[in-house]
Amino acid sequence: MPRPVWKGAISFGLVNVPVALYAAESRDAMRFRQLDRATLTPVREHRVNEQTGQEVEWTDIVKGYEYSPDRFVVLTDEELDAVDARAAHTIEIQAFVSAAEIDPRYYDRPYYIAPTPGGEKGYALFREALRRSGRVAVAKVVIRTKEYLAGVVPAGSVLLLELLRYPHELRDTAELEIPGEDLAELGVKDREVALAEQLVAAMVEPWSPGQYRDEHRDEVLKLVQRKIAAGVEHEALETAAVTVPAGGAEVIDIMSLLKESVERRRREQDGAPDGAASAAPAAR
């Protein structure tokens, strides 16, 4: 059984459902240790006092809020827990909204919600109400020392709490140079849009997350195994040259690329050899 990262209750009107939060992410990122080049021994990072240069033990570290340059107020864990204790242990439902109304940019990090003893009936009731309404419960929750906006949704038999970003945590797109909506001004032709739509239609398939792999991670692990097998753990292997697509204002024949993409996709679906002609002609 994994350890919960938070315990409290879902507050739904006058109903309180005791629950716990569990990390839904299982990050399996490649981890590289920093080594001393001369001896290939690991290099550790230390917690060092900025004034004395001496290392500080974890037991001697406290939390401090810098209210002006180099002036701090020390806060204990007990004091932080006492600040609005109800908020610190409650998933407070604020409203119910349509999932389609939440811009994907606002989703940040998922957690599983599981009932704690005595909360099973209330959990099932709330889950079923969400299912039948087709809505997302917008809530506020304090995790550690930060208050988050969150969305609660059913995902199969489990309730999922998705931490949401606040609007001020997203950069304004006005900082970016984005093409306008006038397609004619951009030189986008109707037949190009039609071909692009054909390519989208040809690539439609059921969502099956199990078919996708972190191929870059797989290739790095293969490289590690090759170096171990070759007995050259501490040296570089010869690698093939990598071709990187060139940038710049190269003129691209989008129509021909779209036609070839559509035809190639159809050949793949029909099981025909890659060089065979497509039975269904592309739009012209």
Helices and strands as residue ranges (DSSP letters): E 6-12, E 15-23, G 58-60, E 63-68, E 71-75, H 77-82, H 85-88, E 90-98, G 99-101, G 104-106, E 107-115, H 120-133, E 135-143, E 146-155, E 158-164, G 167-169, G 173-175, H 190-202, G 209-211, H 215-230, H 254-270
